[in-house]
Amino acid sequence: MGNVILCAGALVKNSYYVKEACIRLFSAEELCYYVYHYAYLLTDDFVSDKLVRWVREELKLEKTADKIESIRNKKNALENLVRILNNEIGYYSEEEWKGLIAEIENSSTMSYEERRKVRADGLLSGGKFSQALEEYENIIREEKIDDDRMRAGIYHNMGVCSAKLFLFERAAHYLEEAYNAYANTESYHEMLCAMKMYMEPTEYLNYLSEHKESYEDSLEVERKFEILKLSWGEQAAYKYFRELERQKEDGGSYYESVDRLVDDVKETYRGYINGSW
C-alpha cells in the first residue's frame, strides 16, 4: 500500500482481497488504514458478508464481527463501520475517525457517477492503470453523463491510463474524445504527444499539415519534448544506464544487471496491468 503500517495484532495467513483497489489486507490495523485512507472509494456494499467472515474467522474478532454483521445491508453501513472500527480497534485517534465520518457524510451528496469517477481517479493515482481504465470505460458505457466537463475529464483520464500502459494510439483516441466533449488545451496537447509517440514522423507531419490550426499547439508539444530530453540526463534511470555501459566496457556484470533491470520493468508493468501491490 506504499507505507509501512505498524501492526500490534497478528498477521493472518488468508488475506482479505479488496477488489475495488486491488489490494490485500493482512491485519485489523491494515483494515483500519485502508478504510481511513480510501473511504472515498467505498460504498455501503463494502460492509459485506465476506468482510464479516474474514473478521470472524481470520482476525478472530468475534465481537467486532457480530457488530459488523448487525449493520450489514443497512443504511449508512460504511459510516457505522467506521464507528465500530474506532470503538473496537482504534488505531487512529477518535478525532481522526470523527473527521472521516464527516468526509463520508459530505461525499453522500455526490452523484453516483461522481462517486464512480472518484473511485477510478483513486485507482489512477495509485498506479492501477488497467483497473482505472476499466472503471472509466464502465462509467462511459453504463452511465448517462450530461456534464460535458465531467465526460471530458473521464475521457482525458482514460487517455492518461492508456499512455501509462504504452497504448499511445488508444490514448490519442481518448484524448481527442476529451477535447471534443469539452475543448481544453491540456487534452489537445497530450493528444498530439500521444500521436507523436505512435505515428511515423511523416504520418505525424501529414496530420499537422492537414490540421493547420494545430501549428501553435505542435510547437508547444515540441517544446515539452525538448524539456524532457534535456532533463533526461538528470534522471536516475539515465545514470543507471551509464553505469551499465561502464560495466560493459570494464567486463563487469553487465548482462546480469541488464537481466535484473528487465525483470524489474516486467514486474512493474505487471503491476500496472494486474493491480498487484
Backbone hydrogen bonds, N-H to C=O, Kabsch-Sander energy under -0.5 kcal/mol:
donor,donor_aa,acceptor,acceptor_aa,energy
6,L,4,V,-0.5
7,C,5,I,-0.5
8,A,6,L,-0.5
12,V,26,F,-2.7
15,S,13,K,-0.8
16,Y,25,L,-2.5
17,Y,15,S,-0.6
18,V,16,Y,-0.5
18,V,23,I,-3.1
19,K,17,Y,-0.9
21,A,18,V,-0.7
22,C,18,V,-1.6
23,I,18,V,-1.3
25,L,16,Y,-2.3
31,L,27,S,-1.7
32,C,28,A,-2.2
33,Y,29,E,-2.6
34,Y,30,E,-2.7
35,V,31,L,-2.5
36,Y,32,C,-2.6
37,H,33,Y,-2.4
38,Y,34,Y,-2.4
39,A,35,V,-0.6
41,L,38,Y,-2.0
42,L,39,A,-1.6
46,F,43,T,-2.0
47,V,44,D,-1.5
48,S,46,F,-1.8
52,V,48,S,-2.0
53,R,49,D,-2.5
54,W,50,K,-2.1
55,V,51,L,-2.5
56,R,52,V,-2.3
57,E,53,R,-3.6
58,E,54,W,-2.0
59,L,54,W,-1.9
61,L,55,V,-2.3
62,E,60,K,-0.8
65,A,61,L,-2.7
66,D,62,E,-2.5
67,K,63,K,-1.9
68,I,64,T,-2.3
69,E,65,A,-2.6
70,S,66,D,-1.6
71,I,67,K,-0.7
71,I,68,I,-0.9
72,R,68,I,-0.9
72,R,69,E,-0.5
73,N,47,V,-0.5
74,K,71,I,-1.7
77,A,74,K,-1.1
80,N,76,N,-2.3
81,L,77,A,-2.2
82,V,78,L,-1.8
83,R,79,E,-1.4
84,I,80,N,-2.1
85,L,81,L,-2.7
86,N,82,V,-2.2
87,N,83,R,-2.3
88,E,84,I,-3.1
89,I,85,L,-1.9
90,G,85,L,-3.1
91,Y,89,I,-0.9
92,Y,90,G,-2.5
97,W,93,S,-2.1
98,K,94,E,-2.4
99,G,95,E,-2.1
100,L,96,E,-1.8
101,I,97,W,-2.2
102,A,98,K,-2.0
103,E,99,G,-1.8
104,I,100,L,-2.4
105,E,101,I,-2.3
106,N,102,A,-2.1
107,S,103,E,-2.3
108,S,104,I,-0.9
109,T,106,N,-1.6
110,M,107,S,-1.7
115,R,111,S,-2.3
116,R,112,Y,-2.2
117,K,113,E,-2.1
118,V,114,E,-2.5
119,R,115,R,-2.1
120,A,116,R,-2.3
121,D,117,K,-3.1
122,G,118,V,-2.1
123,L,119,R,-1.7
124,L,120,A,-2.4
125,S,121,D,-2.7
126,G,122,G,-1.7
127,G,124,L,-1.7
128,K,123,L,-2.8
129,F,127,G,-1.4
130,S,272,Y,-2.1
132,A,128,K,-2.6
133,L,129,F,-2.5
134,E,130,S,-2.1
135,E,131,Q,-2.1
136,Y,132,A,-2.7
137,E,133,L,-2.5
138,N,134,E,-2.1
139,I,135,E,-2.2
140,I,136,Y,-2.4
141,R,137,E,-2.2
142,E,138,N,-2.8
143,E,139,I,-2.5
145,I,143,E,-0.8
146,D,144,K,-0.7
148,D,146,D,-0.7
151,R,147,D,-2.4
152,A,148,D,-2.6
153,G,149,R,-2.5
154,I,150,M,-2.2
155,Y,151,R,-2.4
156,H,152,A,-2.7
157,N,153,G,-2.2
158,M,154,I,-2.0
159,G,155,Y,-2.0
160,V,156,H,-2.0
161,C,157,N,-2.7
162,S,158,M,-2.2
163,A,159,G,-2.3
164,K,160,V,-2.4
165,L,161,C,-1.3
166,F,163,A,-1.9
167,L,162,S,-3.2
168,F,166,F,-1.1
171,A,167,L,-2.3
172,A,168,F,-2.5
173,H,169,E,-1.8
174,Y,170,R,-2.4
175,L,171,A,-2.6
176,E,172,A,-2.0
177,E,173,H,-2.0
178,A,174,Y,-2.2
179,Y,175,L,-2.2
180,N,176,E,-2.5
181,A,177,E,-2.0
182,Y,178,A,-2.2
188,Y,184,N,-1.6
189,H,185,T,-2.9
190,E,186,E,-2.4
191,M,187,S,-2.0
192,L,188,Y,-2.1
193,C,189,H,-2.1
194,A,190,E,-2.4
195,M,191,M,-2.4
196,K,192,L,-2.6
197,M,193,C,-1.4
198,Y,194,A,-1.6
199,M,195,M,-2.8
204,Y,200,E,-2.5
205,L,201,P,-2.4
206,N,202,T,-2.2
207,Y,203,E,-2.0
208,L,204,Y,-2.1
209,S,205,L,-2.3
210,E,206,N,-1.8
211,H,207,Y,-1.1
214,S,211,H,-2.5
215,Y,212,K,-1.6
218,S,214,S,-2.8
219,L,215,Y,-1.7
220,E,216,E,-1.5
221,V,217,D,-2.1
222,E,218,S,-2.4
223,R,219,L,-2.0
224,K,220,E,-2.1
225,F,221,V,-2.2
226,E,222,E,-2.2
227,I,223,R,-2.1
228,L,224,K,-2.1
229,K,225,F,-2.2
230,L,226,E,-2.4
231,S,227,I,-2.0
232,W,228,L,-1.0
232,W,229,K,-0.5
233,G,229,K,-0.5
234,E,231,S,-1.6
235,Q,232,W,-1.6
239,K,235,Q,-1.8
240,Y,236,A,-2.1
241,F,237,A,-2.4
242,R,238,Y,-2.2
243,E,239,K,-1.8
244,L,240,Y,-2.1
245,E,241,F,-2.2
246,R,242,R,-2.0
247,Q,243,E,-2.3
248,K,244,L,-2.3
249,E,245,E,-2.2
250,D,246,R,-2.2
251,G,247,Q,-0.7
251,G,248,K,-0.6
252,G,247,Q,-3.3
254,Y,252,G,-1.9
257,S,253,S,-2.0
258,V,254,Y,-2.4
259,D,255,Y,-2.4
260,R,256,E,-2.1
261,L,257,S,-2.3
262,V,258,V,-2.7
263,D,259,D,-2.4
264,D,260,R,-2.4
265,V,261,L,-2.5
266,K,262,V,-2.6
267,E,263,D,-2.5
268,T,264,D,-2.4
269,Y,265,V,-2.4
270,R,266,K,-2.5
271,G,267,E,-1.8
272,Y,268,T,-1.6
273,I,269,Y,-2.1
274,N,270,R,-3.8
275,G,271,G,-1.9
